């Protein structure tokens, strides 16, 4: 909302006006305190000795010290002494005293008023410092809670600046040191939590893939035992089949180890992609050459597809995992279709399911992780009539 020129005031003029009003208020308050004390002395004169009523001015001095500080309180003490002398001590209407002992009484009063003012000022200062510390502590508590919740600190730090504007440089340094300590503790806590979560994930993954490791190892052990057995009579065909079984299971173990290594690299952020332009059909051909049972695949790539700016090794790992999953969960032919989407290159791996097999989900996690690193995405959708569609989308 825009204000008119007459309604706005420069910041410097506003601050100057505030600084001007502050001493004027203190002076006016000091005069009012002296006047109020004088009126009270007039009211009490009929029932109390005049000289003893000088203590009433001490109330004015204390009030001034609490409200406006020691400097104004000393001024009120001196003014009170002079007013009391002028109005109430004989000879009235002059600053001379008929009884010289009254000078001693006034001097004692002045000293007492100054000391009381200093004490009141110190109490006021300490109360203000305590309130300031309380506000700083409250802000630090809010910051600590926000760090524990991993919430943004912008609003809290702006509020802290407002709170610290009422303190001094020492308060600012104290707050900054405490804030830095809280941030260090929060970072350490986050690191420990991340390590704990990573360890938990690795433990879960190892437990889930233990069966996948045991099965090929048992198969390999059985095949090797058959080849080494003196009791079995094996033909050349039998031996070739056992060797082929060993070869397939070793390849399966290699893929499991590669998947675990890929997952570990993704978790620690050590899988930075190296982008280059690659033809889509070449990416698919390299993935097909690596999977088991490539004869069960049907590949269809539209003509005229633009090249994809990706890390070829990572996208190859994406496609291999998607195709391996489809081959594992389907008995029928698995289709690999590449086409141009609205703004993306789309590679779909289509299966019809039917095996009832179960998996650990590691391959899909790796595929999604590498796809995200290459600015792409992987989505699974059920197909009409059964089976699944695994869709990899890459930017054009």
Secondary structure, 3 states (H helix, E strand, C coil): CCCCCCCCCCHHHHHHHHHHHHHHHHHHHHHHHHHHHHHHHHHHCCCCCCHHHHHHHHHHHHHHHHHHCHHHHHHHHHHHHHHHHHHHCCCCCCCCCCCCHHHHHHHHHHHHHHHHHHHHHHHHHHHHHHHHHHHHHHHHHHHHHHHHCCCCCHHHHHHHHHHHCCCCHHHHHHHHHHHHHHHHHHHHHHHHHHHHHHHHHHHHHHHHHHHHHHHHHHHHHHHHHHHHCCCCCCCHHHHHHHHHHHHHHHHHHHHHHHHHHHHHHHHHCCCCCCCEEECHHHHHHHHHHHCCCHHHEEEEECCCCCCEEECHHHHHHHHHHHHHHHHHHECCCEEEEEEECCCEEEEEEECCCECCCCCCCHHHHHHHHHHHHCCCEEEEEECCCCCEEEEEEEEC
